[in-house]
Structures are given as structure tokens and as C-alpha cells.
């Protein structure tokens, strides 16, 4: 039973990654037979993985149509980004008080790795390193409930956060915004850290238009 669950977890992560990268875009049908062939597994772990993804809100189980990648409406998506911004702001405010020297150094290292990906012009690598940067702040809050809630919503928004990095200049801007967060956390300034991270996440103004354009591009592909 343990091995089967472990395999289902691994499969869930693989499907999550395919969704985040756009290989399985919103609305895509998740055919069990295709997934079995693609990942060379049996039907049981595929079904378990799909049920896990459905419970997380990443997949919808439709009667007579099977599983499809969840498609979030634009108004709902904006609402989710608003909540994500507040969860991250709260995380950073607590982290400014609670992160120890070792945790802050780990964040600085993650920040430098993001810089290297930016300089190399590698948005895919930046995307993954950016996730680590944010997760270190969730951990630094030393609030396990907040950490879990932030991680769960972060997962749901992964495809859309990645989409934003396709926009010209967004990776460089994202890194600069990270710098403001690191500086505020190092100074122990919770209000500044919260404001910087909230602004980093919120989709408004030009970034709202950029997100709509990126979504339209995916829909046309």
C-alpha cells in the first residue's frame, strides 16, 4: 500500500509540473489511458493521483467526461491573487521577526540563484528558484498553518505565476522586487517586507493587462 501511495504522489507531482509548465493547459482532458502510457504506470496510481489533484482544486472530475485541468475564470483568478498577496504579506511580516540568521542566509542564497537564472536568460530555471525563494519566506514565518495555506494556494496559481514570467522584462522586475523583500527582512522591518511582497504578488495596472494577454496567447495555442 505504501509503495502504491508513493507512486501516486510522484505521479501527482509530475502532472502538477506538466500543468505549471503549460504542457497540460487549463481545460485539457486528462485521459487515464494516455497518462498510463505517458508515465508507464498502472491505472490505480493514476486514479489516486487525479483524486489528489481534484482535492487540491487543480483538476475537475466531470461525470461522463473524466478529469480535466481546472480552468479558473479571470475574476476568480484575480481574487485568488489578492488572497495570495495577503498570505505572502503576512508571511513576510512574521518572517521579519522570526527568521534566524541561518534562515535569512538561505534566503539570500536563493536570491543569488535567482539572479544567476535572470542573468542567464533562463525563465524556466528562474520560475523554479522563485518558488524556493517564496517557500523559504513561508517557512520563515514559523506559522505552520499559514505555511500550509500559502503553499496550497501557491500550487493552484503556479501555471498563472509562470505565465507572467513570459512577459518581456518580468523576470528582471521580479528579481528587483525580491531585492526589496530581502532588504526589509534583513532589517527586521515587517511592514516594509509585507508591503514589498504584497506589491510583488498583486495583479493590477499594467500587470493585469499583461496577464490577460498571456492568457489569451495560451488560449490561442
GIKA-V334742 format. One record per helix or strand. SS is the DSSP state (alpha for helix, beta for strand). FROM is the first residue (numbers start at 0). LEN is the number of residues. If there is no record, write none. Layout:
ss/from/len
SS/FROM/LEN
SS/FROM/LEN
This chain:
ss/from/len
alpha/1/19
beta/28/2
alpha/31/8
alpha/42/14
beta/58/4
beta/65/4
alpha/73/25
alpha/100/19
alpha/122/18
alpha/143/21
alpha/169/17
alpha/189/12
alpha/205/15
